[in-house]
């Protein structure tokens, strides 16, 4: 049953190319809810949604970089998020401050 849920989640997030589905799936992987916990998979899904301009995903990815969860803590990806243009109503400062939490 868990394997089926994991497969369905991956299929939904990857093939639908739907940022919201990717964020939800990323949260499921981060928390280990329904699927086995995987910070690497969560960060990958957050990145995919963030690249589509999803502000929640950008925030979640910033937190991954800040905490070193699923990505290297020193990775320049966090600096790239800080430098990017404001998206979906979130300013760079809010993303930066959230990454410091």
N, C-alpha and C positions, 0 to 999 in steps of 0.2 A: 504494500500500500504506500509506504514512504517513497519507494522507488518510482512508483507511478506519479506521485505528486511532484517529485523532483523533475521528472521528465516533462510533465505538463508545464511546470513553471519555466523551465529552460526554453521549451518550444514557444511559449507565449512571449517571453521576453526577447528572444532572438529573432524569430521569424515575423512577428507582428511589427517589429521595429517601432514599437509604441513606447514612448518615454515613460508614461505613467505605469505601464506594466513592468518596465524595467526597474523603476523606483520601488514598486511594491515587491517585486522579486528580490531586489537587493536588500530590502529591509528583512524579508523572510530569511535570506541567507545570513545576514548579519546577526540576527537573533536566534537562528536555528529553529525557526518556527515552521513546521511541516516538512522542511528539508534539513539535511545536515548542515550545521553551522560552518560557514566558510567565508572568512573576511576577504579572501582573494576574489571569490566569485561575486561577493557583494560590491567590492570596489570596481570590478569589471563592469557590472551592470550599472552602477552609478555613473561611471565614466561614459558609457554608451548613451545614457539618458542626458547627461550633462552636455555632451557634444551636440545634442538636438536642442539645446537651449533651456532645458528644464531646470528651473531655479532650485527646487528641492533637491534634485540630484547633484547640482553644483555644490550646494551646502553640504550634503552628505559626503560627497567626494572630498571636499575640503576637510571635513572632520576625519575622514580616513587618513589623509596625508598628515594631518596634525597629530593624530594618535598612532600613526604607523600601523594601521590595521589593514592588511591586505596589500599594502604598498610600502615602499621604503620611505621612512620618515624624512629623509633628506632629499627625496625626489623633487626635482624642480617643478613638478606638476602643481604644487600648491602656489608657488610664485606665479605660475601662468594664470591660475584662477584669480589671483589678486590683481594682476595687471589687465585682465580682460575687461571688456566693456560691461557696464551694468546690464543685467538681463532680467527679464520678467519681474521688474520692480525691485529687485534686490541690488543694492549698491555694492561696489567693491569693498567698501568699509564693513558692511554687514557680513559679507562673506569672510573677510579677514578676521573680524571679531569672533565669528562663530568658529573659525578654525583654531582659535586660541582657547576655546572652552575645554 
